[in-house]
Amino acid sequence: MKLDDNDWRTLSTPRRVLEVAVPLRRDNGSVEMYKGYRVQYSTTRGPAKGGIRFHPEVDMNETIALAMLMTWKCALTNLPYGGAKGGIAVDVQIFH
């Protein structure tokens, strides 16, 4: 793509990264804690757009990568949004 160094640095770094603790109170009264992540990779084209991934092995690096992909998808389809993604490290099968 022949990007200059400034463009490469801008596109290779997420704008905002947040790690949170997500408490969940079970029916029996116990509280379980889960790690959650939210990444706003780019807001250059507009507000950051992206969903949430629920998976027991989701981590910060995967969330950053998925937010970057959403940035590229929005840009390539000419949508007026930046890219974002959220993730919560939880096994949803235990809730069925």
N, C-alpha and C positions, 0 to 999 in steps of 0.2 A: 504494500500500500504506500510505501515511500513516505511514512510519517516522519516529521522532524522530531528531535528529542523532546521538545516541549509538549507537542501533541501526544507523543508516546507516554510520557509521564502522567499527563492528565487522564488519558484513557486507561492506564494500567493501575489506577488507584481509586478505590471507592470513596465517595464523598462523605458518607456517614456509616458508622458501624456501631451497633448497640447489642449488648448481651444482657439478658434479664433472667431473673428467677421467676418461674411461673408456679405458684402454689395451687394445689388441687385438693379440696377437702372431699374425702370419700364418704359414702353413706354411713360407714361405721364410725365417723368422726375423726379418723386419722388424716393427716395432711402429708401429701407427697409433693416433692419439689422437682421441677423439670427445668432444664435450661432452654431458653428461647433466644432467638437472634432476629435482628432486623437490619437489613443493609439497604441503604439508598445509594446505588452505585453512581448514578448520574442524574442531575436535575437540570442539565444544560438545555434540553429540548422542552422541558415542562415538568409538571409534578411527577414524582417517581411512582411507577406502576408495577405491581407484581403481587403474587399470591403468597400463600403460606404452605410450607412442606412439613407434614407430620411424619416422622420416621425415627426409629430408635437410634440410628447412627448419624443423624444429621449433625453437622458441626459448623463452626464459623467459616471455615475455608470453602465448604460446599455451598453455603448460603451466599458468600461473596461471588463464587463462580456463577451461580444461577442468576444473581442480580446483574452481573456483567452480560450474560447471555440475553436477558430481558432488555438491557440497554441497546444491544445490537439489533434485536428483533424490532424494537420500536423505531429505531433509526432507519433500518432497511425497508420497513413498510411505511415509512414517512408518517408515523403517528406522532402527535405532539406531546409525547411523554418521555420521561427518563426511565431508567430501569431500577427495579427494587426486588427484594425477595425477603420472606420471613421463613423461619424454621423453628420447630419445637421438637426436641429430642424426646419422643414418647412412642411407646408401642401401642398403637390404637387398638390392637387385637385384644388387649386386656379389658377393654370397655364393652365388649360384646357379650 
